[in-house]
Amino acid sequence: MPKLKTHRGAAKRFSLTASGKVKRGKAFASHILTKKTTKRKRTLRKSALVHSANAKEIKKLIPYL
């Protein structure tokens, strides 16, 4: 069986934790920041985990990470 290709867009957006969960960055933090509160912007800086229902599909896109 040939080697699987990594989906490069997914590889740039997601990474795996040591326990195998999928880590992601939060959305809505790139522009139009003046109307967002400081607390909201601070929370958006932190990373989050992908829900387990979607993590299985994402792991198929990044087989070697």
mmCIF file as Biopython writes it, N, C-alpha, C and O atoms, coordinates in Angstrom:
data_model
#
loop_
_atom_site.group_PDB
_atom_site.id
_atom_site.type_symbol
_atom_site.label_atom_id
_atom_site.label_alt_id
_atom_site.label_comp_id
_atom_site.label_asym_id
_atom_site.label_entity_id
_atom_site.label_seq_id
_atom_site.pdbx_PDB_ins_code
_atom_site.Cartn_x
_atom_site.Cartn_y
_atom_site.Cartn_z
_atom_site.occupancy
_atom_site.B_iso_or_equiv
_atom_site.auth_seq_id
_atom_site.auth_asym_id
_atom_site.pdbx_PDB_model_num
ATOM 1   N N  . MET A ? 1  ? 0.848   -1.182 0.000  1.0 0.0 1  A 1 
ATOM 2   C CA . MET A ? 1  ? 0.000   0.000  0.000  1.0 0.0 1  A 1 
ATOM 3   C C  . MET A ? 1  ? 0.898   1.251  0.000  1.0 0.0 1  A 1 
ATOM 4   O O  . MET A ? 1  ? 1.873   1.306  0.749  1.0 0.0 1  A 1 
ATOM 5   N N  . PRO A ? 2  ? 0.578   2.247  -0.828 1.0 0.0 2  A 1 
ATOM 6   C CA . PRO A ? 2  ? 1.433   3.439  -0.884 1.0 0.0 2  A 1 
ATOM 7   C C  . PRO A ? 2  ? 1.296   4.298  0.371  1.0 0.0 2  A 1 
ATOM 8   O O  . PRO A ? 2  ? 0.352   4.166  1.150  1.0 0.0 2  A 1 
ATOM 9   N N  . LYS A ? 3  ? 2.274   5.178  0.531  1.0 0.0 3  A 1 
ATOM 10  C CA . LYS A ? 3  ? 2.230   6.100  1.662  1.0 0.0 3  A 1 
ATOM 11  C C  . LYS A ? 3  ? 1.072   7.076  1.470  1.0 0.0 3  A 1 
ATOM 12  O O  . LYS A ? 3  ? 0.717   7.422  0.343  1.0 0.0 3  A 1 
ATOM 13  N N  . LEU A ? 4  ? 0.491   7.512  2.583  1.0 0.0 4  A 1 
ATOM 14  C CA . LEU A ? 4  ? -0.606  8.475  2.538  1.0 0.0 4  A 1 
ATOM 15  C C  . LEU A ? 4  ? -0.047  9.887  2.517  1.0 0.0 4  A 1 
ATOM 16  O O  . LEU A ? 4  ? 0.959   10.179 3.165  1.0 0.0 4  A 1 
ATOM 17  N N  . LYS A ? 5  ? -0.701  10.750 1.775  1.0 0.0 5  A 1 
ATOM 18  C CA . LYS A ? 5  ? -0.289  12.144 1.748  1.0 0.0 5  A 1 
ATOM 19  C C  . LYS A ? 5  ? -0.984  12.900 2.879  1.0 0.0 5  A 1 
ATOM 20  O O  . LYS A ? 5  ? -2.163  12.691 3.162  1.0 0.0 5  A 1 
ATOM 21  N N  . THR A ? 6  ? -0.218  13.781 3.512  1.0 0.0 6  A 1 
ATOM 22  C CA . THR A ? 6  ? -0.769  14.633 4.554  1.0 0.0 6  A 1 
ATOM 23  C C  . THR A ? 6  ? -1.492  15.801 3.906  1.0 0.0 6  A 1 
ATOM 24  O O  . THR A ? 6  ? -0.980  16.404 2.963  1.0 0.0 6  A 1 
ATOM 25  N N  . HIS A ? 7  ? -2.669  16.120 4.399  1.0 0.0 7  A 1 
ATOM 26  C CA . HIS A ? 7  ? -3.405  17.306 3.937  1.0 0.0 7  A 1 
ATOM 27  C C  . HIS A ? 7  ? -2.715  18.519 4.545  1.0 0.0 7  A 1 
ATOM 28  O O  . HIS A ? 7  ? -2.813  18.762 5.747  1.0 0.0 7  A 1 
ATOM 29  N N  . ARG A ? 8  ? -2.006  19.289 3.692  1.0 0.0 8  A 1 
ATOM 30  C CA . ARG A ? 8  ? -1.151  20.351 4.203  1.0 0.0 8  A 1 
ATOM 31  C C  . ARG A ? 8  ? -1.935  21.461 4.908  1.0 0.0 8  A 1 
ATOM 32  O O  . ARG A ? 8  ? -1.436  22.060 5.861  1.0 0.0 8  A 1 
ATOM 33  N N  . GLY A ? 9  ? -3.145  21.734 4.451  1.0 0.0 9  A 1 
ATOM 34  C CA . GLY A ? 9  ? -3.961  22.750 5.121  1.0 0.0 9  A 1 
ATOM 35  C C  . GLY A ? 9  ? -4.325  22.326 6.525  1.0 0.0 9  A 1 
ATOM 36  O O  . GLY A ? 9  ? -4.320  23.140 7.448  1.0 0.0 9  A 1 
ATOM 37  N N  . ALA A ? 10 ? -4.644  21.043 6.693  1.0 0.0 10 A 1 
ATOM 38  C CA . ALA A ? 10 ? -4.992  20.526 8.015  1.0 0.0 10 A 1 
ATOM 39  C C  . ALA A ? 10 ? -3.761  20.465 8.914  1.0 0.0 10 A 1 
ATOM 40  O O  . ALA A ? 10 ? -3.859  20.702 10.118 1.0 0.0 10 A 1 
ATOM 41  N N  . ALA A ? 11 ? -2.604  20.150 8.337  1.0 0.0 11 A 1 
ATOM 42  C CA . ALA A ? 11 ? -1.377  20.057 9.129  1.0 0.0 11 A 1 
ATOM 43  C C  . ALA A ? 11 ? -0.988  21.416 9.708  1.0 0.0 11 A 1 
ATOM 44  O O  . ALA A ? 11 ? -0.395  21.482 10.785 1.0 0.0 11 A 1 
ATOM 45  N N  . LYS A ? 12 ? -1.320  22.504 8.999  1.0 0.0 12 A 1 
ATOM 46  C CA . LYS A ? 12 ? -1.004  23.839 9.485  1.0 0.0 12 A 1 
ATOM 47  C C  . LYS A ? 12 ? -1.994  24.308 10.553 1.0 0.0 12 A 1 
ATOM 48  O O  . LYS A ? 12 ? -1.677  25.192 11.348 1.0 0.0 12 A 1 
ATOM 49  N N  . ARG A ? 13 ? -3.181  23.722 10.574 1.0 0.0 13 A 1 
ATOM 50  C CA . ARG A ? 13 ? -4.223  24.180 11.493 1.0 0.0 13 A 1 
ATOM 51  C C  . ARG A ? 13 ? -4.345  23.336 12.756 1.0 0.0 13 A 1 
ATOM 52  O O  . ARG A ? 13 ? -4.772  23.835 13.797 1.0 0.0 13 A 1 
ATOM 53  N N  . PHE A ? 14 ? -3.977  22.072 12.671 1.0 0.0 14 A 1 
ATOM 54  C CA . PHE A ? 14 ? -4.168  21.161 13.796 1.0 0.0 14 A 1 
ATOM 55  C C  . PHE A ? 14 ? -2.855  20.511 14.195 1.0 0.0 14 A 1 
ATOM 56  O O  . PHE A ? 14 ? -1.952  20.347 13.375 1.0 0.0 14 A 1 
ATOM 57  N N  . SER A ? 15 ? -2.762  20.141 15.469 1.0 0.0 15 A 1 
ATOM 58  C CA . SER A ? 15 ? -1.633  19.351 15.943 1.0 0.0 15 A 1 
ATOM 59  C C  . SER A ? 15 ? -2.158  18.361 16.967 1.0 0.0 15 A 1 
ATOM 60  O O  . SER A ? 15 ? -3.235  18.549 17.532 1.0 0.0 15 A 1 
ATOM 61  N N  . LEU A ? 16 ? -1.393  17.309 17.203 1.0 0.0 16 A 1 
ATOM 62  C CA . LEU A ? 16 ? -1.811  16.271 18.131 1.0 0.0 16 A 1 
ATOM 63  C C  . LEU A ? 16 ? -1.117  16.458 19.475 1.0 0.0 16 A 1 
ATOM 64  O O  . LEU A ? 16 ? 0.049   16.846 19.539 1.0 0.0 16 A 1 
ATOM 65  N N  . THR A ? 17 ? -1.851  16.176 20.544 1.0 0.0 17 A 1 
ATOM 66  C CA . THR A ? 17 ? -1.273  16.204 21.874 1.0 0.0 17 A 1 
ATOM 67  C C  . THR A ? 17 ? -0.632  14.856 22.159 1.0 0.0 17 A 1 
ATOM 68  O O  . THR A ? 17 ? -0.763  13.926 21.363 1.0 0.0 17 A 1 
ATOM 69  N N  . ALA A ? 18 ? 0.050   14.743 23.271 1.0 0.0 18 A 1 
ATOM 70  C CA . ALA A ? 18 ? 0.727   13.499 23.631 1.0 0.0 18 A 1 
ATOM 71  C C  . ALA A ? 18 ? -0.267  12.363 23.848 1.0 0.0 18 A 1 
ATOM 72  O O  . ALA A ? 18 ? 0.058   11.200 23.609 1.0 0.0 18 A 1 
ATOM 73  N N  . SER A ? 19 ? -1.474  12.691 24.300 1.0 0.0 19 A 1 
ATOM 74  C CA . SER A ? 19 ? -2.488  11.659 24.540 1.0 0.0 19 A 1 
ATOM 75  C C  . SER A ? 19 ? -3.296  11.336 23.285 1.0 0.0 19 A 1 
ATOM 76  O O  . SER A ? 19 ? -4.169  10.469 23.319 1.0 0.0 19 A 1 
ATOM 77  N N  . GLY A ? 20 ? -3.009  12.031 22.169 1.0 0.0 20 A 1 
ATOM 78  C CA . GLY A ? 20 ? -3.673  11.722 20.908 1.0 0.0 20 A 1 
ATOM 79  C C  . GLY A ? 20 ? -4.871  12.582 20.583 1.0 0.0 20 A 1 
ATOM 80  O O  . GLY A ? 20 ? -5.554  12.341 19.588 1.0 0.0 20 A 1 
ATOM 81  N N  . LYS A ? 21 ? -5.141  13.584 21.406 1.0 0.0 21 A 1 
ATOM 82  C CA . LYS A ? 21 ? -6.241  14.497 21.104 1.0 0.0 21 A 1 
ATOM 83  C C  . LYS A ? 21 ? -5.781  15.517 20.074 1.0 0.0 21 A 1 
ATOM 84  O O  . LYS A ? 21 ? -4.583  15.739 19.900 1.0 0.0 21 A 1 
ATOM 85  N N  . VAL A ? 22 ? -6.745  16.140 19.389 1.0 0.0 22 A 1 
ATOM 86  C CA . VAL A ? 22 ? -6.415  17.100 18.334 1.0 0.0 22 A 1 
ATOM 87  C C  . VAL A ? 22 ? -6.577  18.513 18.890 1.0 0.0 22 A 1 
ATOM 88  O O  . VAL A ? 22 ? -7.628  18.871 19.422 1.0 0.0 22 A 1 
ATOM 89  N N  . LYS A ? 23 ? -5.510  19.311 18.756 1.0 0.0 23 A 1 
ATOM 90  C CA . LYS A ? 23 ? -5.489  20.679 19.251 1.0 0.0 23 A 1 
ATOM 91  C C  . LYS A ? 23 ? -5.722  21.633 18.091 1.0 0.0 23 A 1 
ATOM 92  O O  . LYS A ? 23 ? -5.258  21.392 16.977 1.0 0.0 23 A 1 
ATOM 93  N N  . ARG A ? 24 ? -6.444  22.720 18.356 1.0 0.0 24 A 1 
ATOM 94  C CA . ARG A ? 24 ? -6.744  23.695 17.317 1.0 0.0 24 A 1 
ATOM 95  C C  . ARG A ? 24 ? -6.642  25.095 17.900 1.0 0.0 24 A 1 
ATOM 96  O O  . ARG A ? 24 ? -6.690  25.288 19.114 1.0 0.0 24 A 1 
ATOM 97  N N  . GLY A ? 25 ? -6.499  26.070 17.001 1.0 0.0 25 A 1 
ATOM 98  C CA . GLY A ? 25 ? -6.550  27.460 17.411 1.0 0.0 25 A 1 
ATOM 99  C C  . GLY A ? 25 ? -7.977  27.966 17.320 1.0 0.0 25 A 1 
ATOM 100 O O  . GLY A ? 25 ? -8.797  27.399 16.598 1.0 0.0 25 A 1 
ATOM 101 N N  . LYS A ? 26 ? -8.272  29.022 18.043 1.0 0.0 26 A 1 
ATOM 102 C CA . LYS A ? 26 ? -9.631  29.552 18.030 1.0 0.0 26 A 1 
ATOM 103 C C  . LYS A ? 26 ? -9.829  30.543 16.891 1.0 0.0 26 A 1 
ATOM 104 O O  . LYS A ? 26 ? -8.889  31.211 16.460 1.0 0.0 26 A 1 
ATOM 105 N N  . ALA A ? 27 ? -11.055 30.628 16.416 1.0 0.0 27 A 1 
ATOM 106 C CA . ALA A ? 27 ? -11.405 31.524 15.321 1.0 0.0 27 A 1 
ATOM 107 C C  . ALA A ? 27 ? -11.788 32.911 15.863 1.0 0.0 27 A 1 
ATOM 108 O O  . ALA A ? 27 ? -11.892 33.114 17.072 1.0 0.0 27 A 1 
ATOM 109 N N  . PHE A ? 28 ? -11.991 33.846 14.946 1.0 0.0 28 A 1 
ATOM 110 C CA . PHE A ? 28 ? -12.473 35.207 15.237 1.0 0.0 28 A 1 
ATOM 111 C C  . PHE A ? 28 ? -11.456 36.067 15.983 1.0 0.0 28 A 1 
ATOM 112 O O  . PHE A ? 28 ? -11.848 36.965 16.728 1.0 0.0 28 A 1 
ATOM 113 N N  . ALA A ? 29 ? -10.158 35.811 15.800 1.0 0.0 29 A 1 
ATOM 114 C CA . ALA A ? 29 ? -9.155  36.602 16.515 1.0 0.0 29 A 1 
ATOM 115 C C  . ALA A ? 29 ? -8.234  37.369 15.580 1.0 0.0 29 A 1 
ATOM 116 O O  . ALA A ? 29 ? -7.216  37.899 16.025 1.0 0.0 29 A 1 
ATOM 117 N N  . SER A ? 30 ? -8.567  37.443 14.285 1.0 0.0 30 A 1 
ATOM 118 C CA . SER A ? 30 ? -7.605  38.014 13.341 1.0 0.0 30 A 1 
ATOM 119 C C  . SER A ? 30 ? -7.866  39.484 13.006 1.0 0.0 30 A 1 
ATOM 120 O O  . SER A ? 30 ? -6.914  40.240 12.812 1.0 0.0 30 A 1 
ATOM 121 N N  . HIS A ? 31 ? -9.103  39.897 12.935 1.0 0.0 31 A 1 
ATOM 122 C CA . HIS A ? 31 ? -9.380  41.300 12.588 1.0 0.0 31 A 1 
ATOM 123 C C  . HIS A ? 31 ? -10.697 41.725 13.214 1.0 0.0 31 A 1 
ATOM 124 O O  . HIS A ? 31 ? -11.391 40.918 13.832 1.0 0.0 31 A 1 
ATOM 125 N N  . ILE A ? 32 ? -11.038 43.006 13.049 1.0 0.0 32 A 1 
ATOM 126 C CA . ILE A ? 32 ? -12.204 43.634 13.693 1.0 0.0 32 A 1 
ATOM 127 C C  . ILE A ? 32 ? -12.135 43.395 15.208 1.0 0.0 32 A 1 
ATOM 128 O O  . ILE A ? 32 ? -13.072 42.883 15.821 1.0 0.0 32 A 1 
ATOM 129 N N  . LEU A ? 33 ? -10.993 43.784 15.786 1.0 0.0 33 A 1 
ATOM 130 C CA . LEU A ? 33 ? -10.762 43.502 17.198 1.0 0.0 33 A 1 
ATOM 131 C C  . LEU A ? 33 ? -11.193 44.642 18.116 1.0 0.0 33 A 1 
ATOM 132 O O  . LEU A ? 33 ? -11.232 44.471 19.334 1.0 0.0 33 A 1 
ATOM 133 N N  . THR A ? 34 ? -11.517 45.806 17.544 1.0 0.0 34 A 1 
ATOM 134 C CA . THR A ? 34 ? -11.824 46.952 18.397 1.0 0.0 34 A 1 
ATOM 135 C C  . THR A ? 34 ? -13.140 46.772 19.147 1.0 0.0 34 A 1 
ATOM 136 O O  . THR A ? 34 ? -13.279 47.250 20.273 1.0 0.0 34 A 1 
ATOM 137 N N  . LYS A ? 35 ? -14.085 46.104 18.550 1.0 0.0 35 A 1 
ATOM 138 C CA . LYS A ? 35 ? -15.379 45.934 19.216 1.0 0.0 35 A 1 
ATOM 139 C C  . LYS A ? 35 ? -15.421 44.742 20.172 1.0 0.0 35 A 1 
ATOM 140 O O  . LYS A ? 35 ? -16.386 44.574 20.917 1.0 0.0 35 A 1 
ATOM 141 N N  . LYS A ? 36 ? -14.384 43.923 20.150 1.0 0.0 36 A 1 
ATOM 142 C CA . LYS A ? 36 ? -14.336 42.758 21.042 1.0 0.0 36 A 1 
ATOM 143 C C  . LYS A ? 36 ? -13.689 43.158 22.363 1.0 0.0 36 A 1 
ATOM 144 O O  . LYS A ? 36 ? -12.749 43.952 22.382 1.0 0.0 36 A 1 
ATOM 145 N N  . THR A ? 37 ? -14.181 42.619 23.445 1.0 0.0 37 A 1 
ATOM 146 C CA . THR A ? 37 ? -13.675 42.979 24.766 1.0 0.0 37 A 1 
ATOM 147 C C  . THR A ? 37 ? -12.282 42.385 24.978 1.0 0.0 37 A 1 
ATOM 148 O O  . THR A ? 37 ? -11.893 41.429 24.307 1.0 0.0 37 A 1 
ATOM 149 N N  . THR A ? 38 ? -11.551 42.958 25.907 1.0 0.0 38 A 1 
ATOM 150 C CA . THR A ? 38 ? -10.212 42.479 26.231 1.0 0.0 38 A 1 
ATOM 151 C C  . THR A ? 38 ? -10.255 41.046 26.738 1.0 0.0 38 A 1 
ATOM 152 O O  . THR A ? 38 ? -9.384  40.237 26.419 1.0 0.0 38 A 1 
ATOM 153 N N  . LYS A ? 39 ? -11.264 40.743 27.521 1.0 0.0 39 A 1 
ATOM 154 C CA . LYS A ? 39 ? -11.411 39.387 28.058 1.0 0.0 39 A 1 
ATOM 155 C C  . LYS A ? 39 ? -11.638 38.384 26.940 1.0 0.0 39 A 1 
ATOM 156 O O  . LYS A ? 39 ? -11.074 37.290 26.951 1.0 0.0 39 A 1 
ATOM 157 N N  . ARG A ? 40 ? -12.457 38.759 25.986 1.0 0.0 40 A 1 
ATOM 158 C CA . ARG A ? 40 ? -12.754 37.864 24.855 1.0 0.0 40 A 1 
ATOM 159 C C  . ARG A ? 40 ? -11.504 37.628 24.006 1.0 0.0 40 A 1 
ATOM 160 O O  . ARG A ? 40 ? -11.224 36.499 23.602 1.0 0.0 40 A 1 
ATOM 161 N N  . LYS A ? 41 ? -10.757 38.699 23.739 1.0 0.0 41 A 1 
ATOM 162 C CA . LYS A ? 41 ? -9.538  38.578 22.933 1.0 0.0 41 A 1 
ATOM 163 C C  . LYS A ? 41 ? -8.484  37.742 23.652 1.0 0.0 41 A 1 
ATOM 164 O O  . LYS A ? 41 ? -7.763  36.977 23.012 1.0 0.0 41 A 1 
ATOM 165 N N  . ARG A ? 42 ? -8.389  37.877 24.953 1.0 0.0 42 A 1 
ATOM 166 C CA . ARG A ? 42 ? -7.444  37.101 25.744 1.0 0.0 42 A 1 
ATOM 167 C C  . ARG A ? 42 ? -7.793  35.609 25.696 1.0 0.0 42 A 1 
ATOM 168 O O  . ARG A ? 42 ? -6.902  34.763 25.620 1.0 0.0 42 A 1 
ATOM 169 N N  . THR A ? 43 ? -9.076  35.293 25.741 1.0 0.0 43 A 1 
ATOM 170 C CA . THR A ? 43 ? -9.524  33.901 25.670 1.0 0.0 43 A 1 
ATOM 171 C C  . THR A ? 43 ? -9.275  33.308 24.290 1.0 0.0 43 A 1 
ATOM 172 O O  . THR A ? 43 ? -9.000  32.115 24.162 1.0 0.0 43 A 1 
ATOM 173 N N  . LEU A ? 44 ? -9.371  34.141 23.260 1.0 0.0 44 A 1 
ATOM 174 C CA . LEU A ? 44 ? -9.157  33.661 21.895 1.0 0.0 44 A 1 
ATOM 175 C C  . LEU A ? 44 ? -7.694  33.307 21.621 1.0 0.0 44 A 1 
ATOM 176 O O  . LEU A ? 44 ? -7.405  32.570 20.679 1.0 0.0 44 A 1 
ATOM 177 N N  . ARG A ? 45 ? -6.780  33.819 22.426 1.0 0.0 45 A 1 
ATOM 178 C CA . ARG A ? 45 ? -5.363  33.498 22.243 1.0 0.0 45 A 1 
ATOM 179 C C  . ARG A ? 45 ? -5.059  32.044 22.588 1.0 0.0 45 A 1 
ATOM 180 O O  . ARG A ? 45 ? -4.140  31.444 22.030 1.0 0.0 45 A 1 
ATOM 181 N N  . LYS A ? 46 ? -5.833  31.486 23.506 1.0 0.0 46 A 1 
ATOM 182 C CA . LYS A ? 46 ? -5.567  30.135 23.978 1.0 0.0 46 A 1 
ATOM 183 C C  . LYS A ? 46 ? -6.011  29.111 22.945 1.0 0.0 46 A 1 
ATOM 184 O O  . LYS A ? 46 ? -6.913  29.358 22.145 1.0 0.0 46 A 1 
ATOM 185 N N  . SER A ? 47 ? -5.360  27.962 22.980 1.0 0.0 47 A 1 
ATOM 186 C CA . SER A ? 47 ? -5.746  26.891 22.063 1.0 0.0 47 A 1 
ATOM 187 C C  . SER A ? 47 ? -6.901  26.100 22.663 1.0 0.0 47 A 1 
ATOM 188 O O  . SER A ? 47 ? -7.183  26.202 23.857 1.0 0.0 47 A 1 
ATOM 189 N N  . ALA A ? 48 ? -7.558  25.318 21.831 1.0 0.0 48 A 1 
ATOM 190 C CA . ALA A ? 48 ? -8.681  24.503 22.277 1.0 0.0 48 A 1 
ATOM 191 C C  . ALA A ? 48 ? -8.530  23.108 21.681 1.0 0.0 48 A 1 
ATOM 192 O O  . ALA A ? 48 ? -7.695  22.883 20.805 1.0 0.0 48 A 1 
ATOM 193 N N  . LEU A ? 49 ? -9.336  22.186 22.159 1.0 0.0 49 A 1 
ATOM 194 C CA . LEU A ? 49 ? -9.326  20.825 21.635 1.0 0.0 49 A 1 
ATOM 195 C C  . LEU A ? 49 ? -10.505 20.643 20.689 1.0 0.0 49 A 1 
ATOM 196 O O  . LEU A ? 49 ? -11.585 21.192 20.904 1.0 0.0 49 A 1 
ATOM 197 N N  . VAL A ? 50 ? -10.279 19.867 19.647 1.0 0.0 50 A 1 
ATOM 198 C CA . VAL A ? 50 ? -11.345 19.544 18.706 1.0 0.0 50 A 1 
ATOM 199 C C  . VAL A ? 50 ? -12.268 18.533 19.375 1.0 0.0 50 A 1 
ATOM 200 O O  . VAL A ? 50 ? -11.800 17.643 20.085 1.0 0.0 50 A 1 
ATOM 201 N N  . HIS A ? 51 ? -13.565 18.660 19.157 1.0 0.0 51 A 1 
ATOM 202 C CA . HIS A ? 51 ? -14.533 17.731 19.727 1.0 0.0 51 A 1 
ATOM 203 C C  . HIS A ? 51 ? -14.255 16.327 19.211 1.0 0.0 51 A 1 
ATOM 204 O O  . HIS A ? 51 ? -13.851 16.149 18.062 1.0 0.0 51 A 1 
ATOM 205 N N  . SER A ? 52 ? -14.472 15.342 20.054 1.0 0.0 52 A 1 
ATOM 206 C CA . SER A ? 52 ? -14.132 13.958 19.719 1.0 0.0 52 A 1 
ATOM 207 C C  . SER A ? 52 ? -14.895 13.446 18.499 1.0 0.0 52 A 1 
ATOM 208 O O  . SER A ? 52 ? -14.418 12.551 17.801 1.0 0.0 52 A 1 
ATOM 209 N N  . ALA A ? 53 ? -16.079 14.009 18.238 1.0 0.0 53 A 1 
ATOM 210 C CA . ALA A ? 53 ? -16.858 13.592 17.072 1.0 0.0 53 A 1 
ATOM 211 C C  . ALA A ? 53 ? -16.166 13.985 15.767 1.0 0.0 53 A 1 
ATOM 212 O O  . ALA A ? 53 ? -16.325 13.302 14.755 1.0 0.0 53 A 1 
ATOM 213 N N  . ASN A ? 54 ? -15.402 15.077 15.782 1.0 0.0 54 A 1 
ATOM 214 C CA . ASN A ? 54 ? -14.710 15.548 14.583 1.0 0.0 54 A 1 
ATOM 215 C C  . ASN A ? 54 ? -13.247 15.128 14.535 1.0 0.0 54 A 1 
ATOM 216 O O  . ASN A ? 54 ? -12.631 15.159 13.470 1.0 0.0 54 A 1 
ATOM 217 N N  . ALA A ? 55 ? -12.690 14.739 15.665 1.0 0.0 55 A 1 
ATOM 218 C CA . ALA A ? 55 ? -11.260 14.433 15.738 1.0 0.0 55 A 1 
ATOM 219 C C  . ALA A ? 55 ? -10.894 13.231 14.878 1.0 0.0 55 A 1 
ATOM 220 O O  . ALA A ? 55 ? -9.799  13.188 14.317 1.0 0.0 55 A 1 
ATOM 221 N N  . LYS A ? 56 ? -11.782 12.263 14.766 1.0 0.0 56 A 1 
ATOM 222 C CA . LYS A ? 56 ? -11.499 11.057 13.987 1.0 0.0 56 A 1 
ATOM 223 C C  . LYS A ? 56 ? -11.274 11.403 12.512 1.0 0.0 56 A 1 
ATOM 224 O O  . LYS A ? 56 ? -10.377 10.844 11.882 1.0 0.0 56 A 1 
ATOM 225 N N  . GLU A ? 57 ? -12.064 12.302 11.963 1.0 0.0 57 A 1 
ATOM 226 C CA . GLU A ? 57 ? -11.925 12.702 10.565 1.0 0.0 57 A 1 
ATOM 227 C C  . GLU A ? 57 ? -10.648 13.512 10.347 1.0 0.0 57 A 1 
ATOM 228 O O  . GLU A ? 57 ? -9.996  13.375 9.312  1.0 0.0 57 A 1 
ATOM 229 N N  . ILE A ? 58 ? -10.290 14.349 11.310 1.0 0.0 58 A 1 
ATOM 230 C CA . ILE A ? 58 ? -9.095  15.175 11.174 1.0 0.0 58 A 1 
ATOM 231 C C  . ILE A ? 58 ? -7.844  14.310 11.233 1.0 0.0 58 A 1 
ATOM 232 O O  . ILE A ? 58 ? -6.870  14.583 10.533 1.0 0.0 58 A 1 
ATOM 233 N N  . LYS A ? 59 ? -7.860  13.274 12.057 1.0 0.0 59 A 1 
ATOM 234 C CA . LYS A ? 59 ? -6.699  12.392 12.179 1.0 0.0 59 A 1 
ATOM 235 C C  . LYS A ? 59 ? -6.412  11.647 10.872 1.0 0.0 59 A 1 
ATOM 236 O O  . LYS A ? 59 ? -5.274  11.252 10.618 1.0 0.0 59 A 1 
ATOM 237 N N  . LYS A ? 60 ? -7.442  11.455 10.047 1.0 0.0 60 A 1 
ATOM 238 C CA . LYS A ? 60 ? -7.230  10.835 8.731  1.0 0.0 60 A 1 
ATOM 239 C C  . LYS A ? 60 ? -6.453  11.769 7.813  1.0 0.0 60 A 1 
ATOM 240 O O  . LYS A ? 60 ? -5.710  11.307 6.947  1.0 0.0 60 A 1 
ATOM 241 N N  . LEU A ? 61 ? -6.615  13.080 7.993  1.0 0.0 61 A 1 
ATOM 242 C CA . LEU A ? 61 ? -5.957  14.066 7.142  1.0 0.0 61 A 1 
ATOM 243 C C  . LEU A ? 61 ? -4.490  14.252 7.517  1.0 0.0 61 A 1 
ATOM 244 O O  . LEU A ? 61 ? -3.678  14.648 6.680  1.0 0.0 61 A 1 
ATOM 245 N N  . ILE A ? 62 ? -4.152  13.967 8.773  1.0 0.0 62 A 1 
ATOM 246 C CA . ILE A ? 62 ? -2.764  14.144 9.227  1.0 0.0 62 A 1 
ATOM 247 C C  . ILE A ? 62 ? -2.242  12.817 9.792  1.0 0.0 62 A 1 
ATOM 248 O O  . ILE A ? 62 ? -2.069  12.695 11.005 1.0 0.0 62 A 1 
ATOM 249 N N  . PRO A ? 63 ? -1.991  11.827 8.935  1.0 0.0 63 A 1 
ATOM 250 C CA . PRO A ? 63 ? -1.668  10.479 9.420  1.0 0.0 63 A 1 
ATOM 251 C C  . PRO A ? 63 ? -0.315  10.364 10.107 1.0 0.0 63 A 1 
ATOM 252 O O  . PRO A ? 63 ? -0.142  9.472  10.938 1.0 0.0 63 A 1 
ATOM 253 N N  . TYR A ? 64 ? 0.652   11.221 9.800  1.0 0.0 64 A 1 
ATOM 254 C CA . TYR A ? 64 ? 2.006   11.037 10.326 1.0 0.0 64 A 1 
ATOM 255 C C  . TYR A ? 64 ? 2.408   12.071 11.360 1.0 0.0 64 A 1 
ATOM 256 O O  . TYR A ? 64 ? 3.585   12.171 11.705 1.0 0.0 64 A 1 
ATOM 257 N N  . LEU A ? 65 ? 1.441   12.850 11.866 1.0 0.0 65 A 1 
ATOM 258 C CA . LEU A ? 65 ? 1.772   13.830 12.887 1.0 0.0 65 A 1 
ATOM 259 C C  . LEU A ? 65 ? 1.515   13.267 14.277 1.0 0.0 65 A 1 
ATOM 260 O O  . LEU A ? 65 ? 1.738   13.956 15.273 1.0 0.0 65 A 1 
#
